[in-house]
Amino acid sequence: MEQILIRSLPAGTKATLRARAMSHRRSVEAEVREILANAISQEPVTIVDLLGMDEGADIEFEPPRLGLSVRTPEL
């Protein structure tokens, strides 16, 4: 599981998150996870985004072989 620490939130943000979490009957942590998941799902990640990240450096773009063999043409 990955973790993230957010520093320097604007004043009142934590209290607003706490109130929102209480209204949804979940923890502040679960509320923030839900907010982030919803925000991410609304903006699909493009190949340009992936290539611009360090984490995208190990992504394989080579399609798997189809298992077809090559035939020599009869001339």
MODELLER restraints for C-alpha pairs under 7 A, 6 or more apart:
rsr = mdl.restraints
at = mdl.atoms
rsr.add(forms.Gaussian(group=physical.xy_distance, feature=features.Distance(at['CA:17:A'], at['CA:28:A']), mean=6.21, stdev=0.5))
rsr.add(forms.Gaussian(group=physical.xy_distance, feature=features.Distance(at['CA:18:A'], at['CA:28:A']), mean=5.46, stdev=0.5))
rsr.add(forms.Gaussian(group=physical.xy_distance, feature=features.Distance(at['CA:21:A'], at['CA:27:A']), mean=5.71, stdev=0.5))
rsr.add(forms.Gaussian(group=physical.xy_distance, feature=features.Distance(at['CA:21:A'], at['CA:28:A']), mean=5.33, stdev=0.5))
rsr.add(forms.Gaussian(group=physical.xy_distance, feature=features.Distance(at['CA:21:A'], at['CA:31:A']), mean=5.34, stdev=0.5))
rsr.add(forms.Gaussian(group=physical.xy_distance, feature=features.Distance(at['CA:50:A'], at['CA:56:A']), mean=4.83, stdev=0.5))
rsr.add(forms.Gaussian(group=physical.xy_distance, feature=features.Distance(at['CA:51:A'], at['CA:57:A']), mean=6.54, stdev=0.5))
